C-alpha cells in the first residue's frame, strides 16, 4: 500500500466465517481511495476477503452511520491476491520477510502479519505468473507454507499444470 492520505477511506467487507472459525473475523476493513462517485479503488491487499485484489474498483454503500460497505466490484484490476501461512521456522518474522523478498523478485509485493504467520501477496498482471506458481507449489511441497488463491485472474488460472 502507498502511504495513507486524506483521500483514503476504509471500506468494510462482510465475510462468512466457517464452522472452524475461519476467517477469524466476520468483517475486514481495507484502505481505499475514494473516487467521489460512490466507488473506491482498493489500496491494500486483503488478508481474508475473497474475490477482490488491490486496485479493484468497488461500489460502496453508506450505512446510517456513514460506514462504507463493499457492494460489488465495478472493475477488476487484473491483480491477484495470494495468501500464505508460513510454516518454515514457525512463521517467524524472518521467515515471513524471506518469503516476501523471494516473491518480490518475481514482481509481487505484499506484507506479513505475525498473528496468523501469514503473508498476503499482491500479484500484478505483469509479474512472472508461471514462476510465482512454481515457487508456491515448490514451497508447499517442501512444507515451507500453505497457500491459497484469494482472488485470481484467467491469466493466473492458465498457469495451472
C-alpha positions in Angstrom: 0.0 0.0 0.0 1.1 3.5 -0.6 1.0 5.9 2.4 -2.4 6.8 3.7 -3.5 10.3 2.6 -6.6 12.4 3.1 -8.4 10.8 0.2 -8.1 7.3 1.8 -11.1 5.8 3.4 -11.9 2.5 5.0 -14.2 0.1 3.1 -15.7 -2.8 5.0 -16.3 -6.2 3.6 -18.7 -8.8 5.2 -17.3 -12.3 5.3 -18.8 -15.7 6.2 -17.0 -17.5 9.0 -16.9 -21.2 8.5 -17.5 -23.9 11.1 -13.8 -23.9 12.1 -13.9 -20.2 12.8 -12.1 -19.1 9.6 -11.6 -16.3 8.7 -11.1 -15.1 12.3 -13.5 -12.1 11.8 -16.8 -11.5 10.0 -15.7 -8.1 8.7 -12.4 -7.0 7.1 -11.7 -3.3 6.6 -9.4 -2.3 3.7 -7.9 1.1 2.8 -9.2 2.5 -0.4 -9.1 5.8 -2.3 -12.5 7.5 -2.6 -13.2 8.2 -6.3 -16.0 10.5 -5.4 -18.7 8.8 -7.4 -19.8 6.1 -5.0 -16.8 3.9 -5.8 -13.4 3.4 -4.3 -10.1 1.9 -5.5 -8.7 -0.6 -3.1 -5.2 0.4 -1.9 -4.1 -2.6 0.1 -4.0 -6.3 -0.2 -6.8 -8.2 1.5 -5.9 -10.6 4.3 -9.2 -12.6 4.3 -11.7 -11.2 1.8 -12.1 -13.4 -1.2 -12.7 -12.2 -4.7 -11.0 -8.8 -4.6 -7.5 -7.5 -5.1 -5.5 -4.3 -4.8 -6.6 -1.6 -7.3 -10.0 -3.1 -7.9 -12.8 -0.5 -8.2 -15.6 -1.3 -5.8 -19.0 0.3 -5.5 -19.8 1.1 -1.9 -22.9 1.8 0.1 -23.0 4.0 3.1 -25.0 2.9 6.2 -26.8 5.3 8.5 -23.5 5.8 10.5 -21.6 6.8 7.4 -19.6 3.5 7.2 -18.7 2.4 3.7 -19.7 -1.2 2.9 -18.5 -3.0 -0.2 -21.3 -3.7 -2.6 -19.7 -5.2 -5.8 -16.7 -5.0 -8.0 -17.2 -2.4 -10.8 -13.8 -3.0 -12.4 -11.3 -5.7 -11.6 -7.7 -4.6 -11.7 -6.3 -7.9 -13.0 -4.1 -8.1 -9.9 -4.2 -11.4 -8.0 -4.3 -11.9 -4.2 -2.4 -14.9 -2.9 -2.1 -15.8 0.8 0.4 -18.0 2.5 0.6 -19.4 6.0 4.3 -19.6 6.6 5.4 -22.8 8.3 9.1 -22.6 7.9 10.8 -21.5 11.2 7.4 -21.4 12.8 6.3 -18.4 10.6 8.9 -16.1 12.3 9.3 -12.5 11.3 12.5 -13.5 9.4 10.7 -16.4 7.6 7.8 -14.1 6.6 10.3 -11.5 5.3 12.3 -14.0 3.3 9.0 -15.1 1.7 8.2 -11.5 0.8 11.7 -11.0 -0.5 11.7 -14.0 -2.8 8.3 -13.2 -4.3 9.2 -9.5 -4.7 12.0 -10.6 -7.1 9.2 -12.2 -9.2 7.2 -9.0 -9.3 4.8 -9.4 -6.3 4.5 -7.2 -3.4 2.9 -7.9 0.0 3.1 -7.8 3.7 3.2 -10.2 6.6 1.2 -10.4 9.8 2.6 -12.1 12.9 -0.7 -13.2 14.5 -1.5 -15.8 11.8 2.0 -16.3 10.4 0.6 -15.0 7.2 1.9 -13.3 4.1 -0.6 -11.6 1.7 0.8 -11.1 -1.8 -0.4 -8.6 -4.4 0.5 -10.1 -7.8 0.2 -7.6 -10.7 -0.6 -8.9 -14.2 3.0 -8.2 -15.4 4.6 -10.3 -12.7 6.1 -13.7 -13.7 3.0 -15.7 -13.0 4.4 -19.1 -14.1 7.5 -18.7 -11.8 5.3 -17.5 -8.9 3.0 -20.5 -9.2 6.0 -22.9 -9.5 7.5 -21.3 -6.4 4.2 -21.5 -4.5 3.9 -25.2 -5.4 7.5 -26.0 -4.6 7.3 -24.3 -1.2 4.1 -26.1 -0.3 5.7 -29.5 -1.3 8.7 -28.7 0.9 6.5 -27.8 3.8 7.5 -24.2 3.9 4.0 -22.8 3.6 0.3 -23.5 2.8 -1.1 -21.2 0.2 -4.5 -20.2 -1.2 -5.9 -18.1 -4.0 -7.8 -15.2 -2.6 -8.6 -13.6 -6.0 -7.2 -14.8 -9.3 -7.4 -13.9 -13.0 -7.7 -16.0 -16.1 -4.0 -15.3 -16.7 -3.2 -16.9 -13.3 -5.5 -19.9 -13.9 -3.8 -20.5 -17.3 -0.5 -21.2 -15.3 -2.0 -24.3 -13.6 -0.4 -27.6 -14.5 
